[in-house]
Amino acid sequence: MSPTAPRDMPREPWRDVDACVLEATRAIPTMLSEAEQRLYHWLAARWYTGAGVIVELGCFAGGSTARLAEGLRLSGRDGHIHAFDRFRVNEAGKRQHLYPAGIPAFEGEDLLPLARCLLAPWQKRISLHPGRIESQSWSGGAIELLVMDASKTTATADRFAGMFFPSLIPGRSLVVQQDYLHWKQPWVAAQMELMADAFRPVAHAPHHTVVFCCEAPVDAAMLARGRVSGLSEAELTTLLRRARKRLRALGVAREVVPLIRASRANPGVGQASEMARPAS
């Protein structure tokens, strides 16, 4: 199976994945939509070449990690996944995401033992990095696929860009922004607009995921230009309007509108948990 080049990607690559391939990972709890699960399979099975590693920021109990690992297994190629997460969960999170998926009740907030157990079938392909991601560092070399689901504040969005974007491979690497179209995190879209010279949107999977191809090196000047901490409401709105225009090619420009409304309704707020849903 020959890997797909970024410019040859279908606009909705997840449609090329049969639902039956999800069965091997069905028991692993995930907050991904079925389309997003298929996208992760496709990226690891059909697009990944091994030119760099796969890095995932925010994997919870390992649901998205398992979809990537199973796709990698099906590809027949070597490769490795580095999954970063705090691996902590409170009782509300257990009741909402774990117990309905059939996970037995357990004591405490430590999610790492459960993640290791669930990911055991793919353990040789995965390294887990527990703890606050922003307190860690990256020295693992080139990154071919970067999956981001942890930019819950403007500060962490800036920190993660600084940690990982310089290791992307221009012309090859993809960045999967899982929360790009989530109204609680409008700074994600703004960040990609501030770095538009380096990133081109190439695919979308509902609910909120947009995939970008890295087309130029991300250096210190690009990172400084891409900072979202401290943006005014007017600056954020301007960037989101630019994002809406760029996403017309993917047919999802309309889905940026809730982000614009949310940014206007929450001036100065840079934390997802503090965002208030705007009136419709």
Backbone torsions as a table, in degrees:
resi	resn	phi	psi	omega
1	MET	NA	115.6	-178.7
2	SER	-80.4	131.7	178.0
3	PRO	-62.1	151.5	179.1
4	THR	-87.8	136.8	174.8
5	ALA	-78.6	149.8	-178.5
6	PRO	-52.3	-41.8	-177.3
7	ARG	-74.6	-11.8	177.8
8	ASP	-98.0	3.5	-177.7
9	MET	-64.4	136.4	170.3
10	PRO	-66.2	154.5	-177.1
11	ARG	-64.5	-32.4	177.7
12	GLU	-127.7	74.0	-173.3
13	PRO	-61.7	-24.0	-179.4
14	TRP	-63.7	-21.9	178.7
15	ARG	-68.9	-17.0	179.5
16	ASP	-83.2	0.7	-176.4
17	VAL	-107.1	122.9	178.2
18	ASP	-70.0	141.5	-178.2
19	ALA	-59.0	-24.5	-176.7
20	CYS	-65.2	-23.4	-179.1
21	VAL	-70.6	-14.5	179.1
22	LEU	-78.7	-13.2	-174.8
23	GLU	-61.5	-35.5	-177.6
24	ALA	-65.5	-20.6	-178.0
25	THR	-117.5	8.2	-173.0
26	ARG	-59.8	-31.1	-175.8
27	ALA	-79.5	-8.5	-178.2
28	ILE	-89.6	116.1	-177.7
29	PRO	-58.9	141.1	179.3
30	THR	-151.2	152.0	174.1
31	MET	-98.2	4.0	178.3
32	LEU	-73.5	144.7	169.9
33	SER	-70.3	166.9	178.6
34	GLU	-62.9	-37.7	177.8
35	ALA	-61.9	-41.9	179.5
36	GLU	-67.3	-37.6	176.4
37	GLN	-61.1	-44.2	178.8
38	ARG	-64.2	-38.8	177.6
39	LEU	-58.9	-45.9	-178.6
40	TYR	-62.7	-42.3	175.0
41	HIS	-57.7	-48.2	-176.3
42	TRP	-62.2	-44.5	-177.9
43	LEU	-60.6	-42.6	-178.6
44	ALA	-78.1	-33.5	-175.7
45	ALA	-87.6	-35.4	-170.0
46	ARG	-113.5	-21.5	-175.2
47	TRP	-109.1	-39.8	-174.9
48	TYR	-63.5	136.9	-178.5
49	THR	-114.2	-20.2	-173.6
50	GLY	96.4	7.7	178.2
51	ALA	-66.7	-21.7	175.3
52	GLY	-154.6	179.8	-179.8
53	VAL	-87.4	173.6	172.3
54	ILE	-102.6	129.6	177.2
55	VAL	-120.2	132.9	-179.8
56	GLU	-124.7	126.4	179.7
57	LEU	-108.6	108.4	-179.9
58	GLY	94.6	82.4	-174.9
59	CYS	-114.8	-0.8	177.7
60	PHE	54.0	-118.7	-178.2
61	ALA	-90.9	5.0	177.0
62	GLY	103.1	11.1	-178.4
63	GLY	-61.2	-50.9	179.5
64	SER	-68.7	-35.9	178.5
65	THR	-60.1	-42.8	-179.7
66	ALA	-63.6	-40.0	179.1
67	ARG	-64.2	-40.1	176.1
68	LEU	-65.2	-45.9	-176.7
69	ALA	-64.7	-38.4	178.9
70	GLU	-68.4	-39.7	174.8
71	GLY	-61.2	-41.0	178.0
72	LEU	-63.2	-41.5	178.0
73	ARG	-61.4	-44.2	-179.0
74	LEU	-66.6	-25.8	-179.1
75	SER	-69.6	-26.4	-176.6
76	GLY	79.4	3.3	-179.2
77	ARG	-99.4	156.0	172.8
78	ASP	-73.6	155.5	178.5
79	GLY	171.2	163.3	-178.0
80	HIS	-141.4	144.0	-179.0
81	ILE	-112.9	127.9	173.6
82	HIS	-107.6	112.9	-175.6
83	ALA	-109.0	121.0	-178.9
84	PHE	-106.7	136.1	176.0
85	ASP	-168.9	157.0	172.6
86	ARG	-69.4	-25.4	-177.4
87	PHE	53.1	51.2	174.9
88	ARG	-128.5	146.6	178.6
89	VAL	-148.7	138.0	176.7
90	ASN	-94.7	177.6	-176.1
91	GLU	-63.6	-36.5	178.3
92	ALA	-63.1	-40.9	178.3
93	GLY	-64.6	-38.1	177.0
94	LYS	-62.6	-47.0	-177.3
95	ARG	-66.5	-31.9	-176.6
96	GLN	-83.9	-38.4	-169.5
97	HIS	-116.5	-26.2	-172.9
98	LEU	-102.2	-53.2	-175.7
99	TYR	-63.4	-39.1	176.5
100	PRO	-63.3	-20.6	179.2
101	ALA	-89.4	4.2	176.1
102	GLY	96.0	7.0	177.8
103	ILE	-75.8	127.2	179.4
104	PRO	-63.0	149.5	178.7
105	ALA	-60.5	142.9	178.5
106	PHE	-144.5	159.3	-177.8
107	GLU	-87.0	150.8	172.1
108	GLY	82.1	177.6	-175.3
109	GLU	-105.5	-4.5	-176.1
110	ASP	-73.8	116.8	-177.5
111	LEU	-97.1	-10.8	-173.6
112	LEU	-62.5	-45.1	178.7
113	PRO	-59.3	-39.8	178.3
114	LEU	-65.1	-44.8	179.9
115	ALA	-60.0	-42.9	179.6
116	ARG	-63.5	-39.9	179.2
117	CYS	-65.6	-46.2	-177.6
118	LEU	-66.8	-31.9	-176.6
119	LEU	-93.5	6.0	-177.4
120	ALA	-53.8	-38.1	-179.6
121	PRO	-62.3	-19.7	-177.3
122	TRP	-119.9	18.9	-168.6
123	GLN	-59.6	-30.5	-179.2
124	LYS	-69.9	-18.0	-178.3
125	ARG	-97.6	-3.2	-169.2
126	ILE	-128.9	135.9	167.7
127	SER	-116.7	126.4	178.4
128	LEU	-96.5	136.1	-178.4
129	HIS	-120.3	89.4	-177.1
130	PRO	-78.3	151.6	177.6
131	GLY	117.7	175.2	178.1
132	ARG	-62.8	122.7	-175.6
133	ILE	-62.4	-40.0	-176.6
134	GLU	-67.0	-15.5	178.2
135	SER	-92.9	-2.9	-178.7
136	GLN	-98.8	-175.0	179.6
137	SER	-140.1	165.8	178.1
138	TRP	-123.7	123.1	175.8
139	SER	-138.5	27.3	-174.8
140	GLY	-91.7	12.0	176.7
141	GLY	86.3	-159.3	-172.7
142	ALA	-64.6	142.5	177.9
143	ILE	-114.0	120.8	179.4
144	GLU	-91.5	-31.7	179.7
145	LEU	-136.7	120.7	-179.4
146	LEU	-118.5	115.5	-179.8
147	VAL	-104.3	122.4	-173.5
148	MET	-117.5	117.8	176.6
149	ASP	-142.0	41.0	-175.7
150	ALA	-141.5	7.0	-177.6
151	SER	-84.6	63.6	-173.6
152	LYS	-80.0	-7.7	175.2
153	THR	-137.1	162.7	176.1
154	THR	-64.7	-35.4	-179.2
155	ALA	-64.9	-43.4	179.3
156	THR	-71.0	-33.4	175.7
157	ALA	-58.9	-44.5	178.5
158	ASP	-66.9	-42.3	-178.6
159	ARG	-63.7	-44.6	-178.1
160	PHE	-67.7	-37.6	175.9
161	ALA	-59.4	-45.2	180.0
162	GLY	-65.2	-33.8	-178.9
163	MET	-74.1	-40.3	-166.6
164	PHE	-115.7	-31.8	-175.6
165	PHE	-59.7	-37.2	179.6
166	PRO	-63.6	-16.6	180.0
167	SER	-91.2	1.1	178.0
168	LEU	-72.7	153.4	-178.1
169	ILE	-100.1	109.5	-179.7
170	PRO	-57.6	134.3	179.9
171	GLY	85.3	-5.4	-177.9
172	ARG	-134.0	-46.3	-171.6
173	SER	-67.4	147.0	173.5
174	LEU	-116.5	143.9	172.6
175	VAL	-115.0	121.3	179.3
176	VAL	-99.3	106.6	179.3
177	GLN	-94.4	96.3	-173.0
178	GLN	-69.0	-26.1	-177.7
179	ASP	-105.1	16.9	-173.7
180	TYR	-55.1	-41.8	-176.1
181	LEU	-102.4	18.1	177.0
182	HIS	-86.1	125.7	-173.3
183	TRP	-62.3	-23.1	-178.9
184	LYS	-77.2	-8.5	-175.8
185	GLN	-133.6	59.3	-177.3
186	PRO	-64.4	-19.4	-179.9
187	TRP	-67.7	-20.9	177.5
188	VAL	-63.7	-49.2	177.6
189	ALA	-63.4	-39.2	179.7
190	ALA	-62.9	-41.3	179.5
191	GLN	-60.3	-42.8	-179.3
192	MET	-69.4	-26.5	175.3
193	GLU	-74.4	-39.3	177.8
194	LEU	-63.6	-25.2	178.1
195	MET	-110.0	29.8	-175.6
196	ALA	-60.4	-25.4	178.1
197	ASP	-66.9	-19.9	-177.6
198	ALA	-106.9	-17.7	-172.9
199	PHE	-130.4	132.0	179.0
200	ARG	-118.9	127.2	177.8
201	PRO	-69.0	132.5	-175.4
202	VAL	-125.6	-17.1	-177.4
203	ALA	-161.3	159.7	177.8
204	HIS	-141.4	142.7	172.2
205	ALA	-133.6	125.9	177.0
206	PRO	-68.3	140.5	21.1
207	HIS	-86.9	-53.1	-164.3
208	HIS	-121.8	2.2	-169.0
209	THR	-86.2	133.4	171.1
210	VAL	-128.4	135.5	-177.5
211	VAL	-105.7	136.0	-179.8
212	PHE	-121.5	142.1	171.2
213	CYS	-94.7	131.6	175.2
214	CYS	-80.1	119.7	-174.8
215	GLU	-113.9	-2.9	178.8
216	ALA	-151.7	154.4	179.2
217	PRO	-61.8	143.1	176.0
218	VAL	-100.5	101.3	-177.9
219	ASP	-102.1	-174.1	-177.0
220	ALA	-61.1	-38.3	-180.0
221	ALA	-65.7	-40.6	178.2
222	MET	-65.3	-41.4	179.1
223	LEU	-64.4	-40.4	178.3
224	ALA	-64.1	-40.5	179.2
225	ARG	-68.3	-25.9	-174.8
226	GLY	-92.6	7.0	-178.0
227	ARG	-68.0	132.9	179.2
228	VAL	-106.4	-12.5	176.7
229	SER	-64.0	129.8	176.7
230	GLY	87.2	3.5	176.7
231	LEU	-64.6	139.6	175.3
232	SER	-77.1	165.1	177.5
233	GLU	-60.0	-38.6	-179.9
234	ALA	-66.1	-41.9	179.4
235	GLU	-65.7	-42.1	179.8
236	LEU	-63.6	-43.0	179.8
237	THR	-63.1	-42.0	178.4
238	THR	-60.1	-43.8	-179.9
239	LEU	-66.5	-38.0	179.6
240	LEU	-68.7	-34.1	174.8
241	ARG	-65.0	-37.9	175.5
242	ARG	-64.4	-40.4	178.5
243	ALA	-62.3	-42.3	179.1
244	ARG	-59.2	-40.6	179.6
245	LYS	-65.8	-42.2	-178.4
246	ARG	-68.4	-30.3	-177.0
247	LEU	-82.9	-0.4	175.3
248	ARG	-59.1	-34.1	-178.9
249	ALA	-63.7	-25.0	178.6
250	LEU	-96.7	-2.0	178.1
251	GLY	75.9	21.2	-177.3
252	VAL	-126.6	23.0	-179.5
253	ALA	-57.4	-37.4	-177.8
254	ARG	-61.0	-28.9	-176.1
255	GLU	-75.0	-6.5	175.4
256	VAL	-82.5	-19.9	-177.1
257	VAL	-56.5	-44.0	177.5
258	PRO	-60.4	-29.7	177.2
259	LEU	-67.6	-40.9	178.9
260	ILE	-63.8	-44.4	178.9
261	ARG	-62.8	-41.0	-179.0
262	ALA	-67.0	-40.3	-179.9
263	SER	-65.6	-37.5	178.5
264	ARG	-68.6	-34.7	-177.7
265	ALA	-80.7	-12.3	-176.3
266	ASN	-131.9	57.8	-177.6
267	PRO	-60.6	130.6	177.2
268	GLY	82.2	-5.1	-179.5
269	VAL	-83.2	126.7	-178.3
270	GLY	-124.9	27.0	-179.4
271	GLN	-138.7	126.2	-174.0
272	ALA	-57.3	-39.9	-176.4
273	SER	-67.4	-15.7	-179.2
274	GLU	-102.1	-1.9	-179.9
275	MET	-74.2	132.6	177.1
276	ALA	-100.4	134.5	-180.0
277	ARG	-64.9	128.1	-179.5
278	PRO	-71.1	153.8	176.3
279	ALA	-64.2	139.1	-178.8
280	SER	-79.4	NA	NA
